[in-house]
Amino acid sequence: MSTAIPKSGSSSASGPAAGYFYQLRYGLLRALQLHKKHPTGRIVIETIDDVTFVGGNLQIDSQLKHSVQADTLFSKYNPGLWRTLAIWLDRMNEGISDQHEFHLVTTSEVSPHDPLAKLMPGSDDLAVSAALAELELTATNSTNSTSQKDRSKFMAADPGDRLSLIRRIQVVSGTPDIAAIAADIEAEIHFACEAARRKEFREDLEGWWVVRILDGWKAAKGATVELEEVAGRVSYLRERFEPSALPIDVPDEDCGDLMEERVFLKQIRLVTDNERRATSAGPYFGTGKAPIEPASPN
């Protein structure tokens, strides 16, 4: 994953640090989103790509381009683009399925005049062909020394492979940054708790997620998480955050009519002819306690 270089005067570590945390948050968001259609799938972090989804025959490799600067543009000249295309070409040569997709996800905007704008979700074959032609022209004519090797590799590939690669790419621009993506995660878990506690719920879920990813990395097995495991954690937290269904500190005088209808109270009356004893037992239903009665006179 790449992160835009901060402007002079800003912390040189803030960009990369934000990028890594963004990667973790984005992975959690995708796990929550994809579970709805692919409950048996899994998310892989920093093993195959920045974030990869695998489910059945479908695989989505996502490269994340996070920027700590506002109002930045991601363009056909960006060296990170050509590095990504070179990596994806190698992956294609290793053999991939027909349902393999490559997603380029950036918090920056893409100019509508850039060929990358023609690779947004829903683009047709005509737009894809036009994007490929413009990228080939850029690869040939650009004088950027940083991207020269990767651009040369792109042009050295078989024309059919270049077309196959570009057809598989979806560019997702202007995505929420590391702070704003938290709201997207909360939107995905809106059903799990009341609105006032949604931020707390998300923070608990994220805490578990980060530890889960780090444990995978430490075990040298790669950070792979089943989507059902994520759903299970949401269910667990949902129970923890569920408001108590039991009434608390309700005056006895407000419960008289409700008490009369309780099966528990009717059962007590069957075994005693003492109405006072039956009525006093009602409030202790479900508490595991028994009412204390005054001692009988000798």
N, C-alpha and C positions, 0 to 999 in steps of 0.2 A: 504494500500500500504506500502511496506517496502523499505527501502533504506539502502544500505551497510554502515556499520559503518566507518567513516573516520579514516584515520591513525592518530597516535599520533602527536600532533602539529598543526593539522588542526582544523578549527572551528567546534565545536560539533553541531552547528545549521545549518551548510551549507548543510549537507546531507538531513535532513528532509525538509528544505525549498526548496531545489532543487527538491525533490520528489513531493511536493505538486504542484509546478509550472509545473513540468513535467506532472502530472496528468491532469491539465487544458489544456495544449498544446496538449497532446495526445487525449483528448476528442474532441477538435476542429478538429484535423486532421482526426479522425475517422468519425466525422460528415460530413466533406467535401468528404471523400472517399465513404461513404456508401450512400450518397444522390443519387448517380448516379444510383444505382440498387434498392434502397429502399426509394424513395422520401417521402413516408408517414410515415417513421419510426421516432424514437426519440432517443436521447442520454440522459442517466441518469448518473449523477456524484455523487459518494460517497453516494449512497442510497442503492442500491442492492449490488453493488460491486464497485471497484475503478472507472471503466467505464463500463457501460452496454448499449448495443444497443437492442432496442425492435422494431420489425417491423413485423406485421402479426403474423405468428406462430414461427418466428425465434427470438431467444434471445441469445445474446452473452455476457457472463459475463467475464470481463477482470480484472485479477489481475496484477498490474504493479510492477516490481522489478527494481527500478532505482538505479544505482551506480554512485557515484562521483569519483570513482577510476577507472583508466584505467587498462586494462589487467586483469580484474577479471573473475573468472569462477563461474557459477551457477551450482550446482551439486545436486545429489540425497541426499546428506547429509545436505543440507541447511535447517535449522529449518523453514524458511519461506515457503519452499515447503510443508512441512508436515502440517503447520498451514493452508495453502490454501486448501490442500486436505481435511482436516477435515471440513472446512467451506463448501466446495462444497458437501461433503457427506450429511451434514445437509440439504442443499438446495435440494438435490435429494430426501431426505426423506419427504420433504414438498410437493413434487409433481412437476414435470417439464414436458414439452412437448418433443416429440421425436426429435424436431429440436433445442433443447437447447444445446448450446456449451459453453465450458469453455476455455478461452485463458490465458495462462501464458506468459506475455510479459516482457522480461528482456533486459536491455542494456548490460548485461554481455554476454559472450560467453558460450556455452555448449560444453563440450568435446565430440567428436564423439564416444567415448567409454562409455559415460554415457547413462543410459536408457532414459533420457529425450530427447536425440537426436533421439530416435525412435518415438517420438511423434510430430515431425515437420510436418507442413502442407503437405498433400499428402501421409502420411504413410499408409501402407496397414495393413490388419488384423494380418498378421504374425508378423510384427514389433510391433504392439500394444500388442499382447500377450506376446512377449518377454520382452517388457518394463514393463508390469505388473509383470511378474515373478521376474525380477530384483528388482523392487521396493518392492515387498513383502519380498524378501531376505534382503534388506537393512532395512526395517521396523523391521524385526525380530532380526537382528544381530547388528545394530548400538548401540553404547553405549552413544550417545549424550543425556545428561539429559534434555536439553532444548526442544528437540522434542519428548521425551519419551511418553508423554500423547497423542499427536496427532498420533504418530506411532501406539500406542496401539489401538487407536480408528479406525484407518485404518484397522488393522488386525482383529478387532472385527466385522467389517461390513460383511454382507453376501458376499460370493465370487462373486455372480452375480452382486451385486451392485458395487463391486470394479471394475469389468470388464466394467460395463456400464459407470462408471465414467471415467476410463482411455480412453475408446473409444471416449468420448466427448472432450477430452483435445487436444488443439493444443499449442505447445510450440514455441514461436517466440523469438529467441535469437539474440543478437547483434544489437538490434534496435538503431536508433540514440538517443543520449542523449539529455538533455534539450536544449543545444545550437544547435546541428545539426538538431533537429526535425523542427526547424524554416524553414530550407531549404525545407523540405518535404511539409510543409504548403504552402510555396510560389510556389512550383511546382503545387499544386492543384488549385491555383488561377492565374496561368500564363496567362489565357485568359482574365482576368479582367482588366488588365492595362499594360502599357508599362513596359519593364524590369527595366528601371531606377527608377521606382516608386514602384516596387513590395514590397520592404521592408517596405516602408511607408504604403502601402495598408494593409500588414499583421499586422503591429502594430496597425492600426486603428481597424481592425477586431478583433484582440486579446483583445484590450481594451474593446470593446463592449461585447465580450464573457465572460471575467472575471466578469464584472459588472452583466451580465445576470445570471451567476452561483451564485454569491454572493447574488443577490436579491432573488433567489430561496431558498437558505439556510436560509436567514433572515426571509422569510415568513413561514418557517417551513413546506414547501410543498415538499421539496426535489428539487434538481437542475435537472429539466427535461426540455429539449429543443427540440422542433420539428425540424426535418431536413429542412422542408420548411421555417422555420423561419431563419435558418442559410443561406439558399440559397437566401432568400429575402434580408438579410443584405448585402450579397455579391453583389447583383444586385444594391442595393442602393449606395454602395461604388463605384461600377463600373461607375455609372453615374457621381458621384462626381469627379472621377479620369480621366474621359474621356477628351482627349484633345479637345479644341474648334474647331468646324468644320468651323468657320467663319474666312476668311482671315484677317490678321491684318497688317496694315501699308503697303498695296500693292500700289505701285505707280500707279496713274491714267493711265499713258501711257501704263502700262502693261495689262490693263483691257479693252482696247478699243474694241477688237474683241468679248470678252465675253459679254460686255454690250450690243452690238448690238443684241444679241440673247435672251436677257431677255424678258419674257412675260410682266413683269412689265413695261419695257421701251416702248414696243409696245402699251400697254394700255394707257400710258401717251400721246403718239403721236395721239391717236384717239380723245382725248379731247382737244388738243391744236395744233395750227399750228406753235407754237414757238419752233423751234428745240433746241435753247439754253436752254429753260426751261426744255424740256424733258431730255436732256443730263445731266443737272445739278441735276435732281431729282434721277438719277440712283444710285449714291453712298449712298443715304439715305434710300434705300429699306431695310426694316426690322429693322430700327433703331428707329422708332417712332418719328422721327424728320422731319422737312420740311426745304428745302433750303431757305436761306434768300436772297431775290432779292433786288437789289438797287432800291431806290424810283424812280418812273417815273418823268421826268421833267414836270413842270407846263406849 
